[in-house]
Amino acid sequence: MKEIRFHNSLSGNKEVFRPEFPDRVRVYSCGPTVYNFAHLGNLRAFLFVDLLRRVLVAFGYKPDMTMNITDIDDKIIRESLAQGKGIREFTEPWVKAFQEDLESLNIQKLEHYPRATDSIPSMVEIIKHLQNQGLVYEKDGSLYYSISKFKNYGKLSKIDVSGMKTGTRYDTDEYDKDDVRDFVLWKFPKQDGEPSWETEIGSGRPGWHLECSAMVRDVYGSGVDIHTGGVDLTFPHHENEIAQSEGAYPEESFVKYWLHSEHLLVNGEKMSKSKGNFFTLRDLVKEGAEPRNIRFLLLSAHYRSKLNFTKERLEEAAGSVSKIQNCINRLLEELSKLGKTFQAQANVEVEPWDEFLDSLADDLNISKFLASVFELVKDSNQYLDQNSPNEIELLKRLELFYKIDSILGVLSFERKEEVLDSEIDEIVRQRQEARKNKNFAEADRLRDKLNELGIILEDTKEGLRWKRK
């Protein structure tokens, strides 16, 4: 089995990946808090999980992956009470929207999507173990984790706890980076109608950090090989997960490899709902963007690098996808001239594929991977321009592109019939009309359609002309 190296946030180094069970690689990823549509920053983190899954499969591993759904926290309670709805009634439409977004972006289904509210008994059990270890104290009916009593606190985020004042605590689910305080495990109801559960540790509901520790335990019985999430979750959320899981079960290993994806930026600032500078997938699709181009853009930068989202970069991504797709279309067309069709074969060995895998083996180096893809596109176009293609060579190149798409998930291998010149003339006319009427969303949609068809528009002295790529 080919060796992969991941950057482990715990050690700060690239490490050779050695799962406990290669035929069951356990991966847990922090998923959505379902009170609104996911924004593109969230979706970038989910696409990173999809890339990780596809790479593990390409290297011969069998992943057993989980993405949690947070369906109880401060924001959800606030919004559900304001709308006069129960928790499940309020969150169900947002869970459905999350699932639709994953499908639109061709994100492969994972094995498990647990909901926090289904793991209350495990949360209570963890708290009881923490109480037995002397790590819990009570204040005003709520239960808090005493981080000064857990000697390894800060080992993931490298945060300094030496200046922390004993007994200072946070009652909210989320708090500022670098603000070190005891965090709430179990929250006593503070207002009428607030969701709560009657348990042996008292009436209340869980703190947000506790939820993931419980869901990991419910799915896997103990710890996992890989835990992923956005870099902003390193502290406090993931640090608190470690404190809870290792504090309650000190004899067990919780997580071996921590992988964190970077922020998505908009005009140089982190994309977030609180700042109001966010886009949803639906926003962009309404404006005419294709989900596969959005997927390509969000995958195109290394997961540990910030990615600055702009409409211009989305257009560039659309052009990149079209460039690859047009090359595949040419290969399919030449194959059809030989009276053959392309049927992808499972597990076919294609010699250059190992070189593509070498890039991904280096901490999922997608940038290097894509550079090799565009070299293949260039080489394939030159081959088609200069030779009389033969069946073996065409099939070999198509098989290689098919393997590439097992990672990218944006390409089509169905041969499309040639579009008539008169049909292209009509699309160009409609686009010009849309621009004249300042209907730029429609103009952009038609431009993308022309791009997908392999049509280049040119301004000349005689007016606008088009040609096939």
Sequence and secondary structure as in RCSB ss.txt:
>XXXX:A:sequence
MKEIRFHNSLSGNKEVFRPEFPDRVRVYSCGPTVYNFAHLGNLRAFLFVDLLRRVLVAFGYKPDMTMNITDIDDK
IIRESLAQGKGIREFTEPWVKAFQEDLESLNIQKLEHYPRATDSIPSMVEIIKHLQNQGLVYEKDGSLYYSISKF
KNYGKLSKIDVSGMKTGTRYDTDEYDKDDVRDFVLWKFPKQDGEPSWETEIGSGRPGWHLECSAMVRDVYGSGVD
IHTGGVDLTFPHHENEIAQSEGAYPEESFVKYWLHSEHLLVNGEKMSKSKGNFFTLRDLVKEGAEPRNIRFLLLS
AHYRSKLNFTKERLEEAAGSVSKIQNCINRLLEELSKLGKTFQAQANVEVEPWDEFLDSLADDLNISKFLASVFE
LVKDSNQYLDQNSPNEIELLKRLELFYKIDSILGVLSFERKEEVLDSEIDEIVRQRQEARKNKNFAEADRLRDKL
NELGIILEDTKEGLRWKRK
>XXXX:A:secstr
    EEEETTTTEEEE   S TTSEEEEE   BSSS  BHHHHHHHHHHHHHHHHHHHTT  EEEEE BB  SHH
HHHHHHHHT  HHHHHHHHHHHHHHHHHHTT    SB  BGGG HHHHHHHHHHHHHTT EEEETTEEEE GGG 
TTTTTTT    TT  TT EE SS   TT   EEEEEE   STT   EEETTEEEEE HHHHHHHHHHHHHSS EE
EEEEEGGGIIIIIHHHHHHHHHH TTS  EEEEEEE  EEETTEE  TTTT   BHHHHHHTT  HHHHHHHHHS
S TTS EEE HHHHHHHHHHHHHHHHHHHHHHHHHHHTT      TT   TTHHHHHHHHHBT  HHHHHHHHHH
HHHHHHHHHHHS   HHHHHHHHHHHHHHHHHH     S      HHHHHHHHHHHHHHHHTT HHHHHHHHHHH
HHTTEEEEEETTEEEEEE 
